[in-house]
Amino acid sequence: MRQRRSLRHGLLTILWVGSLGLAALTSSSCVPVPLPQDGPSHTRLGTLETSGPNVYVDGRPAHAGEIITEGMRVSTGLDSSARIRFFDEGYCQLDENTDPWFRIDRDPVTNKKCLYIEIGIGQVYIIKHDVCFHTPDVEGILNSRANFKVAEDWTEFALFEGKARVDRPGGVFVAESQLAVFSKGQLVQGPREMGANELREIPAWIHEYVFPPLIPSTPVPPRQGWCCLNGQVFPTAPEECKRRGGFFSFDRDEAQKRCQPQGWCCLNGQVFPAAPEACKRRGGFFSFDRDEAQKRCQPQGWCCLNGQVFPAAPEACKRRGGFFSFDRDEAQERCRTQGWCCLNGQVFPAAPEACKRRGGFFSFDRDEAQKRCQPQGWCCLNGQVFPAAPEECKRRGGFFSFDRDEAQKRCQTQGWCCLNGKVFPSSREECERRNGFFSFDENRARSRCGPE
């Protein structure tokens, strides 16, 4: 215990609501908090440590080392402090004049379970992963060690180790060894690096309380969650569940989902209930989700063959050498490994390698292949664009394209040169090298050059 300024009586209540296991620790000033109407189910939450003479559980004097279960009310008075060590990991300690509220919640982004702490006023030091924190000024997710100091119109957040995600206000990241101050949903200072003195002094208040060691005879139970074994879900410690070959989770819903003895099997176009092992042993597709099994079990899907996608049964598609999928989009995407080849004026389906190996032009776009495969296109030669076969154009030293616009554009590299009273086709470089006047416009070149 310690001598400090007077403080109001803090009330800390732990609730467990519904099957989710909602743990809430609520602070108030001499105001009783109602217990759940259905009564406690004695789910263990953590071990209580006490400092000072005024720590109570359900109105009676508390005993250091006792187990806090759902529905219990923990309260602290003057010069006293309560610290709860959670069975999963970590602990939380409150400074005087503090009114936090705790429960088990879910991260709104990842949907992962978290310890939710809402602090209206005061100071809280916490070492824990997966903490959803909320004050009137800031909220987010904490992983590791931090200190919250909440005043009437601001919150100071110091992160000593680990990482934190700030959701309100958005766009703020507080890194390890940084401090930030928030007010009414706005960042007003930082984040900035804390100096050595701040790293030492900010959490120093936790050492002003003395927590006697737990009585050796006090049993500290192992962490407990839920084990699925032989189709049954029951509470147990992780090590015991795994030793017996079960599936363990702290999330009861997950354990129950994984533990259901049978799901749905798709075999030979039929969907029927079956255990996972029996379904897989017979070569079927197994899922706990009936819709997924039915989707995979439909008698026909989509086949990609020779660049075409069409409905077919799996066996028929594979027998013909095609690619089969129940997902049409996947079949269409995979089918693009085969496209169209232009060779000797003909367009036909082919794989890229086979087309190029034979010297053809390949494209996934049939129209492009047909366009490139036409017997003649456009040739740019001496500033003129005219129709020609590819070989003829290239033989004469011109630029060939099946696209007339491209040929005309590329042909503009040759225009008209006025030199010594003569106008003749020339490239810009050649004309300017000879000190002539160059223009893509023949009339302009002639105008500048005068009569020949």
SULQUI-V688595 format. One record per helix or strand of 2 or more residues. SS is the DSSP state (H for helix, E for strand). FROM is the first residue (numbers start at 0). LEN is the number of residues. Records with the same first field share a line. If there is no record, write none. Layout:
SS = FROM-LEN, FROM-LEN
This chain:
E = 9-8, 21-5, 43-8, 54-3, 59-2, 66-3, 72-4, 80-6, 90-4, 99-7, 112-7, 121-14, 138-12, 154-14, 177-6, 185-8, 224-5, 231-5, 246-3, 262-5, 269-5, 284-3, 299-6, 307-6, 322-3, 337-6, 345-6, 360-3, 376-5, 383-5, 398-3, 413-6, 421-6, 436-3
H = 195-13, 237-6, 251-8, 275-6, 289-8, 313-6, 327-8, 351-6, 365-8, 389-6, 403-8, 427-6, 441-8
